[in-house]
Amino acid sequence: MLSREQIQIKTPQQIRLMRRAGLVVADIHTALREAVRAGITTAELDAVSAGVIEAAGAHSNFLGYHDYPATVCISVNDEVVHGIPGERILDDGDLVTFDCGAYILDDNGTQWHGDAASFSSCSSW
């Protein structure tokens, strides 16, 4: 059980950094939902994610972690989580799950992370 001494109270600045990382993740999810359609590859969706992260001045939680090669995990239909983006082409009716994460660095180099998963259906229209 935790004691009061073990609970770390975040400063307003730390909370702002956590919020900023969470907003980057929200922006990634928005961009992916707008981009997902029949005929797109999961690698192209990863490029969308990478663009959002770069534009925000953030870093991917996933890229390079234990050699993971992408900025987002993309699972299609009945795939278990943490699917690796590649040349798979999405079809009309596919259910696509996105697991995204990004972090912001503070002035001391501390990483403040955001991470969330969502899903979207794929359509050709």
N, CA, C and O atoms as a DFTB+ gen file, in Angstrom:
500 C
 N C O
     1  1       0.834      -1.174       0.000
     2  2       0.000       0.000       0.000
     3  2       0.885       1.245       0.000
     4  3       1.944       1.262       0.627
     5  1       0.444       2.285      -0.706
     6  2       1.221       3.513      -0.783
     7  2       1.065       4.354       0.470
     8  3      -0.018       4.454       1.047
     9  1       2.159       4.946       0.870
    10  2       2.087       5.917       1.960
    11  2       2.111       7.315       1.355
    12  3       2.425       7.477       0.176
    13  1       1.788       8.298       2.136
    14  2       1.791       9.681       1.645
    15  2       3.164      10.078       1.109
    16  3       3.257      10.875       0.176
    17  1       4.221       9.531       1.689
    18  2       5.569       9.874       1.258
    19  2       5.861       9.353      -0.151
    20  3       6.734       9.889      -0.834
    21  1       5.149       8.324      -0.592
    22  2       5.395       7.733      -1.904
    23  2       4.601       8.413      -3.016
    24  3       4.915       8.216      -4.190
    25  1       3.609       9.188      -2.692
    26  2       2.783       9.834      -3.707
    27  2       3.464      11.117      -4.146
    28  3       3.763      11.985      -3.325
    29  1       3.709      11.233      -5.451
    30  2       4.349      12.425      -5.991
    31  2       3.279      13.374      -6.517
    32  3       2.506      13.021      -7.407
    33  1       3.242      14.564      -5.966
    34  2       2.312      15.589      -6.430
    35  2       2.977      16.330      -7.584
    36  3       4.094      16.827      -7.442
    37  1       2.301      16.407      -8.715
    38  2       2.842      17.083      -9.889
    39  2       2.697      18.599      -9.744
    40  3       1.731      19.096      -9.166
    41  1       3.674      19.312     -10.281
    42  2       3.621      20.769     -10.294
    43  2       2.721      21.219     -11.443
    44  3       2.447      20.428     -12.346
    45  1       2.259      22.463     -11.432
    46  2       1.476      22.960     -12.573
    47  2       2.229      22.826     -13.899
    48  3       1.618      22.510     -14.919
    49  1       3.544      23.060     -13.901
    50  2       4.329      22.921     -15.129
    51  2       4.358      21.463     -15.591
    52  3       4.233      21.203     -16.788
    53  1       4.519      20.521     -14.686
    54  2       4.516      19.108     -15.052
    55  2       3.161      18.698     -15.624
    56  3       3.100      17.934     -16.587
    57  1       2.101      19.190     -15.051
    58  2       0.760      18.889     -15.564
    59  2       0.583      19.484     -16.955
    60  3      -0.033      18.858     -17.818
    61  1       1.118      20.691     -17.189
    62  2       1.041      21.292     -18.534
    63  2       1.778      20.430     -19.558
    64  3       1.293      20.249     -20.675
    65  1       2.943      19.896     -19.188
    66  2       3.701      19.033     -20.098
    67  2       2.956      17.729     -20.376
    68  3       2.933      17.259     -21.514
    69  1       2.354      17.148     -19.353
    70  2       1.561      15.930     -19.539
    71  2       0.380      16.210     -20.466
    72  3       0.060      15.404     -21.339
    73  1      -0.259      17.354     -20.269
    74  2      -1.402      17.730     -21.113
    75  2      -0.957      17.929     -22.554
    76  3      -1.631      17.492     -23.487
    77  1       0.188      18.593     -22.732
    78  2       0.699      18.824     -24.088
    79  2       0.950      17.497     -24.807
    80  3       0.605      17.350     -25.979
    81  1       1.549      16.535     -24.110
    82  2       1.781      15.216     -24.712
    83  2       0.459      14.542     -25.052
    84  3       0.329      13.936     -26.115
    85  1      -0.519      14.644     -24.162
    86  2      -1.834      14.063     -24.424
    87  2      -2.523      14.703     -25.613
    88  3      -3.209      14.023     -26.376
    89  1      -2.345      16.017     -25.777
    90  2      -2.947      16.700     -26.925
    91  2      -2.294      16.281     -28.237
    92  3      -2.968      16.204     -29.264
    93  1      -0.995      16.008     -28.216
    94  2      -0.328      15.485     -29.417
    95  2      -0.941      14.143     -29.792
    96  3      -1.230      13.898     -30.963
    97  1      -1.140      13.281     -28.815
    98  2      -1.750      11.972     -29.074
    99  2      -3.167      12.151     -29.621
   100  3      -3.560      11.445     -30.549
   101  1      -3.927      13.073     -29.068
   102  2      -5.281      13.339     -29.579
   103  2      -5.215      13.809     -31.029
   104  3      -6.042      13.405     -31.846
   105  1      -4.240      14.658     -31.358
   106  2      -4.085      15.129     -32.741
   107  2      -3.717      13.985     -33.682
   108  3      -4.171      13.953     -34.826
   109  1      -2.902      13.050     -33.210
   110  2      -2.559      11.878     -34.027
   111  2      -3.826      11.081     -34.332
   112  3      -4.060      10.701     -35.480
   113  1      -4.632      10.831     -33.320
   114  2      -5.866      10.066     -33.528
   115  2      -6.799      10.778     -34.502
   116  3      -7.402      10.132     -35.359
   117  1      -6.924      12.087     -34.383
   118  2      -7.770      12.851     -35.305
   119  2      -7.260      12.713     -36.735
   120  3      -8.039      12.456     -37.653
   121  1      -5.956      12.882     -36.926
   122  2      -5.375      12.782     -38.266
   123  2      -5.536      11.381     -38.847
   124  3      -5.813      11.237     -40.038
   125  1      -5.366      10.352     -38.028
   126  2      -5.517       8.980     -38.518
   127  2      -6.963       8.679     -38.893
   128  3      -7.216       8.032     -39.909
   129  1      -7.914       9.140     -38.083
   130  2      -9.333       8.925     -38.420
   131  2      -9.693       9.617     -39.730
   132  3     -10.494       9.100     -40.509
   133  1      -9.102      10.785     -39.973
   134  2      -9.367      11.501     -41.223
   135  2      -8.703      10.824     -42.417
   136  3      -9.217      10.902     -43.533
   137  1      -7.570      10.162     -42.201
   138  2      -6.807       9.559     -43.296
   139  2      -7.233       8.137     -43.637
   140  3      -7.048       7.700     -44.772
   141  1      -7.799       7.407     -42.681
   142  2      -8.100       5.995     -42.914
   143  2      -9.192       5.853     -43.981
   144  3     -10.239       6.497     -43.909
   145  1      -8.924       5.000     -44.966
   146  2      -9.865       4.749     -46.061
   147  2      -9.424       3.479     -46.781
   148  3      -8.277       3.049     -46.656
   149  1     -10.327       2.899     -47.518
   150  2      -9.979       1.734     -48.328
   151  2      -8.907       2.144     -49.335
   152  3      -8.993       3.205     -49.954
   153  1      -7.895       1.285     -49.488
   154  2      -6.831       1.529     -50.449
   155  2      -5.561       2.113     -49.855
   156  3      -4.526       2.127     -50.521
   157  1      -5.613       2.592     -48.627
   158  2      -4.411       3.136     -47.992
   159  2      -3.671       2.005     -47.281
   160  3      -4.289       1.057     -46.797
   161  1      -2.348       2.112     -47.224
   162  2      -1.579       1.101     -46.496
   163  2      -1.393       1.538     -45.044
   164  3      -1.498       2.718     -44.709
   165  1      -1.118       0.563     -44.206
   166  2      -0.857       0.907     -42.809
   167  2       0.451       1.692     -42.685
   168  3       0.601       2.482     -41.752
   169  1       1.395       1.494     -43.601
   170  2       2.630       2.292     -43.604
   171  2       2.324       3.756     -43.904
   172  3       2.937       4.649     -43.319
   173  1       1.382       4.007     -44.808
   174  2       0.995       5.392     -45.100
   175  2       0.352       6.042     -43.882
   176  3       0.554       7.230     -43.631
   177  1      -0.417       5.273     -43.128
   178  2      -1.007       5.805     -41.899
   179  2       0.078       6.101     -40.865
   180  3      -0.022       7.084     -40.131
   181  1       1.104       5.268     -40.801
   182  2       2.219       5.549     -39.899
   183  2       2.902       6.858     -40.287
   184  3       3.327       7.612     -39.412
   185  1       3.012       7.136     -41.579
   186  2       3.608       8.400     -42.028
   187  2       2.767       9.593     -41.577
   188  3       3.310      10.646     -41.244
   189  1       1.447       9.429     -41.566
   190  2       0.564      10.483     -41.055
   191  2       0.885      10.738     -39.581
   192  3       1.036      11.885     -39.163
   193  1       0.987       9.676     -38.811
   194  2       1.317       9.791     -37.389
   195  2       2.663      10.484     -37.194
   196  3       2.785      11.387     -36.366
   197  1       3.659      10.068     -37.947
   198  2       4.998      10.655     -37.829
   199  2       4.973      12.151     -38.128
   200  3       5.667      12.933     -37.479
   201  1       4.170      12.543     -39.114
   202  2       4.069      13.959     -39.464
   203  2       3.479      14.799     -38.350
   204  3       3.940      15.910     -38.092
   205  1       2.464      14.273     -37.693
   206  2       1.840      14.996     -36.577
   207  2       2.833      15.143     -35.429
   208  3       2.956      16.216     -34.839
   209  1       3.533      14.071     -35.119
   210  2       4.510      14.097     -34.027
   211  2       5.609      15.115     -34.322
   212  3       5.968      15.915     -33.459
   213  1       6.136      15.082     -35.535
   214  2       7.203      16.008     -35.913
   215  2       6.721      17.456     -35.873
   216  3       7.416      18.330     -35.355
   217  1       5.538      17.709     -36.416
   218  2       5.000      19.075     -36.438
   219  2       4.805      19.637     -35.033
   220  3       4.897      20.847     -34.823
   221  1       4.536      18.757     -34.078
   222  2       4.311      19.183     -32.695
   223  2       5.617      19.338     -31.912
   224  3       5.603      19.807     -30.773
   225  1       6.734      18.951     -32.507
   226  2       7.999      18.996     -31.788
   227  2       8.090      17.936     -30.704
   228  3       8.820      18.091     -29.724
   229  1       7.342      16.864     -30.890
   230  2       7.294      15.776     -29.909
   231  2       8.120      14.594     -30.420
   232  3       8.790      14.687     -31.449
   233  1       8.062      13.501     -29.695
   234  2       8.773      12.275     -30.043
   235  2       7.817      11.100     -29.880
   236  3       6.912      11.135     -29.046
   237  1       8.026      10.053     -30.692
   238  2       7.188       8.859     -30.605
   239  2       7.572       8.007     -29.400
   240  3       8.753       7.774     -29.143
   241  1       6.558       7.543     -28.663
   242  2       6.804       6.580     -27.580
   243  2       7.304       5.246     -28.135
   244  3       8.052       4.535     -27.464
   245  1       6.894       4.911     -29.349
   246  2       7.072       3.560     -29.874
   247  2       8.296       3.401     -30.773
   248  3       8.998       2.394     -30.686
   249  1       8.559       4.381     -31.630
   250  2       9.628       4.262     -32.620
   251  2      10.967       3.988     -31.932
   252  3      11.443       4.793     -31.132
   253  1      11.565       2.840     -32.255
   254  2      12.850       2.464     -31.690
   255  2      12.787       1.761     -30.345
   256  3      13.802       1.256     -29.866
   257  1      11.613       1.720     -29.726
   258  2      11.493       1.041     -28.438
   259  2      11.568      -0.467     -28.669
   260  3      10.694      -1.037     -29.321
   261  1      12.596      -1.108     -28.143
   262  2      12.863      -2.529     -28.412
   263  2      12.833      -2.792     -29.920
   264  3      12.293      -3.801     -30.374
   265  1      13.414      -1.877     -30.680
   266  2      13.536      -1.950     -32.142
   267  2      12.205      -1.845     -32.885
   268  3      12.135      -2.209     -34.059
   269  1      11.150      -1.358     -32.233
   270  2       9.871      -1.197     -32.935
   271  2      10.077      -0.191     -34.069
   272  3      10.639       0.880     -33.840
   273  1       9.628      -0.520     -35.302
   274  2       9.988       0.279     -36.472
   275  2       9.023       1.406     -36.845
   276  3       9.184       2.007     -37.908
   277  1       8.036       1.710     -36.017
   278  2       7.010       2.667     -36.435
   279  2       6.612       3.587     -35.279
   280  3       6.989       3.366     -34.128
   281  1       5.836       4.630     -35.622
   282  2       5.387       5.593     -34.611
   283  2       4.037       5.241     -34.024
   284  3       3.605       5.856     -33.049
   285  1       3.364       4.260     -34.604
   286  2       2.020       3.884     -34.168
   287  2       1.860       2.372     -34.323
   288  3       2.477       1.767     -35.201
   289  1       1.048       1.773     -33.486
   290  2       0.676       0.365     -33.654
   291  2      -0.681       0.346     -34.350
   292  3      -1.611       1.026     -33.915
   293  1      -0.800      -0.426     -35.428
   294  2      -2.044      -0.487     -36.192
   295  2      -2.462      -1.947     -36.324
   296  3      -1.755      -2.757     -36.923
   297  1      -3.611      -2.265     -35.760
   298  2      -4.150      -3.623     -35.841
   299  2      -5.427      -3.584     -36.664
   300  3      -6.238      -2.668     -36.528
   301  1      -5.600      -4.580     -37.512
   302  2      -6.742      -4.611     -38.431
   303  2      -7.626      -5.814     -38.108
   304  3      -7.150      -6.940     -37.966
   305  1      -8.916      -5.542     -37.996
   306  2      -9.937      -6.558     -37.737
   307  2      -9.627      -7.348     -36.469
   308  3      -9.608      -6.775     -35.379
   309  1      -9.386      -8.652     -36.592
   310  2      -9.220      -9.479     -35.396
   311  2      -7.768      -9.606     -34.935
   312  3      -7.466     -10.450     -34.091
   313  1      -6.874      -8.792     -35.470
   314  2      -5.485      -8.830     -35.016
   315  2      -5.400      -8.388     -33.556
   316  3      -6.136      -7.510     -33.106
   317  1      -4.497      -9.013     -32.847
   318  2      -4.228      -8.621     -31.470
   319  2      -3.466      -7.292     -31.511
   320  3      -2.897      -6.931     -32.541
   321  1      -3.458      -6.589     -30.419
   322  2      -2.836      -5.266     -30.354
   323  2      -1.376      -5.267     -30.787
   324  3      -0.730      -6.312     -30.855
   325  1      -0.880      -4.085     -31.073
   326  2       0.504      -3.800     -31.419
   327  2       0.895      -4.303     -32.804
   328  3       2.022      -4.753     -33.012
   329  1      -0.041      -4.225     -33.754
   330  2       0.270      -4.555     -35.135
   331  2       1.290      -3.575     -35.699
   332  3       1.228      -2.377     -35.425
   333  1       2.223      -4.089     -36.486
   334  2       3.284      -3.263     -37.063
   335  2       2.833      -2.768     -38.434
   336  3       2.471      -3.576     -39.290
   337  1       2.847      -1.448     -38.659
   338  2       2.453      -0.918     -39.966
   339  2       3.383      -1.424     -41.068
   340  3       4.580      -1.622     -40.857
   341  1       2.802      -1.624     -42.238
   342  2       3.573      -2.108     -43.378
   343  2       2.805      -1.879     -44.666
   344  3       2.086      -0.890     -44.805
   345  1       2.961      -2.788     -45.593
   346  2       2.362      -2.634     -46.919
   347  2       0.933      -3.165     -47.009
   348  3       0.354      -3.189     -48.095
   349  1       0.367      -3.586     -45.901
   350  2      -1.020      -4.065     -45.912
   351  2      -1.948      -2.954     -46.391
   352  3      -1.899      -1.830     -45.892
   353  1      -2.782      -3.279     -47.353
   354  2      -3.753      -2.328     -47.904
   355  2      -5.088      -2.556     -47.214
   356  3      -5.578      -3.684     -47.147
   357  1      -5.670      -1.485     -46.706
   358  2      -6.951      -1.594     -46.015
   359  2      -8.094      -1.745     -47.006
   360  3      -8.076      -1.172     -48.095
   361  1      -9.085      -2.526     -46.607
   362  2     -10.271      -2.780     -47.425
   363  2     -11.483      -2.105     -46.810
   364  3     -11.509      -1.799     -45.618
   365  1     -12.482      -1.881     -47.646
   366  2     -13.749      -1.337     -47.182
   367  2     -14.313      -2.246     -46.090
   368  3     -14.395      -3.461     -46.272
   369  1     -14.698      -1.665     -44.972
   370  2     -15.273      -2.431     -43.876
   371  2     -14.287      -2.894     -42.820
   372  3     -14.702      -3.398     -41.776
   373  1     -12.980      -2.737     -43.065
   374  2     -11.998      -3.126     -42.050
   375  2     -12.193      -2.292     -40.785
   376  3     -12.516      -1.106     -40.849
   377  1     -11.994      -2.926     -39.652
   378  2     -11.972      -2.236     -38.366
   379  2     -10.502      -2.060     -37.994
   380  3      -9.765      -3.036     -37.858
   381  1     -10.089      -0.814     -37.834
   382  2      -8.681      -0.489     -37.633
   383  2      -8.493       0.101     -36.237
   384  3      -9.174       1.056     -35.861
   385  1      -7.567      -0.474     -35.474
   386  2      -7.253       0.027     -34.140
   387  2      -5.901       0.729     -34.181
   388  3      -4.921       0.191     -34.695
   389  1      -5.868       1.936     -33.632
   390  2      -4.643       2.727     -33.547
   391  2      -4.218       2.822     -32.086
   392  3      -5.019       3.190     -31.226
   393  1      -2.972       2.495     -31.808
   394  2      -2.391       2.695     -30.481
   395  2      -1.248       3.681     -30.677
   396  3      -0.248       3.364     -31.321
   397  1      -1.400       4.875     -30.119
   398  2      -0.453       5.960     -30.368
   399  2       0.145       6.461     -29.068
   400  3      -0.500       6.429     -28.020
   401  1       1.366       6.917     -29.144
   402  2       1.999       7.528     -27.990
   403  2       3.010       8.565     -28.425
   404  3       3.668       8.423     -29.456
   405  1       3.124       9.611     -27.625
   406  2       4.108      10.656     -27.890
   407  2       4.595      11.203     -26.558
   408  3       3.904      11.132     -25.542
   409  1       5.802      11.750     -26.590
   410  2       6.299      12.387     -25.374
   411  2       6.933      13.729     -25.692
   412  3       7.411      13.984     -26.797
   413  1       6.914      14.569     -24.675
   414  2       7.494      15.899     -24.710
   415  2       8.670      15.888     -23.740
   416  3       8.600      15.264     -22.681
   417  1       9.743      16.573     -24.098
   418  2      10.884      16.704     -23.193
   419  2      10.821      18.043     -22.470
   420  3      10.527      19.071     -23.080
   421  1      11.097      18.027     -21.171
   422  2      11.201      19.303     -20.463
   423  2      12.651      19.788     -20.532
   424  3      13.491      19.144     -21.160
   425  1      12.942      20.907     -19.897
   426  2      14.279      21.501     -19.961
   427  2      15.358      20.617     -19.341
   428  3      16.540      20.795     -19.635
   429  1      14.976      19.682     -18.501
   430  2      15.926      18.764     -17.874
   431  2      16.072      17.450     -18.635
   432  3      16.845      16.581     -18.234
   433  1      15.325      17.303     -19.741
   434  2      15.368      16.070     -20.512
   435  2      14.425      14.994     -20.013
   436  3      14.477      13.859     -20.486
   437  1      13.557      15.334     -19.057
   438  2      12.567      14.377     -18.564
   439  2      11.478      14.195     -19.609
   440  3      11.012      15.167     -20.206
   441  1      11.075      12.957     -19.829
   442  2      10.034      12.642     -20.811
   443  2       8.666      12.668     -20.141
   444  3       8.465      12.056     -19.092
   445  1       7.715      13.391     -20.765
   446  2       6.328      13.449     -20.299
   447  2       5.472      12.825     -21.386
   448  3       5.354      13.371     -22.482
   449  1       4.868      11.666     -21.079
   450  2       4.230      10.814     -22.075
   451  2       2.712      10.956     -22.125
   452  3       2.045      11.212     -21.123
   453  1       2.202      10.775     -23.343
   454  2       0.777      10.577     -23.570
   455  2       0.622       9.297     -24.368
   456  3       1.486       8.982     -25.186
   457  1      -0.448       8.552     -24.155
   458  2      -0.652       7.276     -24.841
   459  2      -2.138       6.960     -24.824
   460  3      -2.793       7.084     -23.789
   461  1      -2.667       6.552     -25.968
   462  2      -4.086       6.189     -26.040
   463  2      -4.323       5.326     -27.272
   464  3      -3.564       5.370     -28.240
   465  1      -5.390       4.547     -27.213
   466  2      -5.804       3.718     -28.347
   467  2      -7.222       4.104     -28.745
   468  3      -8.025       4.530     -27.916
   469  1      -7.510       3.945     -30.033
   470  2      -8.864       4.177     -30.543
   471  2      -9.057       3.283     -31.760
   472  3      -8.109       2.665     -32.244
   473  1     -10.275       3.220     -32.243
   474  2     -10.510       2.438     -33.455
   475  2     -11.388       3.221     -34.411
   476  3     -12.095       4.152     -34.026
   477  1     -11.322       2.814     -35.670
   478  2     -12.099       3.455     -36.721
   479  2     -12.475       2.392     -37.739
   480  3     -11.771       1.395     -37.900
   481  1     -13.569       2.608     -38.411
   482  2     -13.917       1.707     -39.512
   483  2     -13.425       2.326     -40.808
   484  3     -13.337       3.547     -40.939
   485  1     -13.112       1.478     -41.745
   486  2     -12.555       1.896     -43.021
   487  2     -13.644       1.847     -44.083
   488  3     -14.372       0.861     -44.194
   489  1     -13.747       2.914     -44.860
   490  2     -14.728       2.897     -45.950
   491  2     -14.109       3.479     -47.209
   492  3     -13.096       4.176     -47.153
   493  1     -14.720       3.190     -48.329
   494  2     -14.223       3.670     -49.616
   495  2     -14.874       4.980     -50.027
   496  3     -14.592       5.505     -51.104
   497  1     -15.746       5.509     -49.175
   498  2     -16.408       6.769     -49.519
   499  2     -16.221       7.813     -48.481
   500  3     -16.720       8.928     -48.629
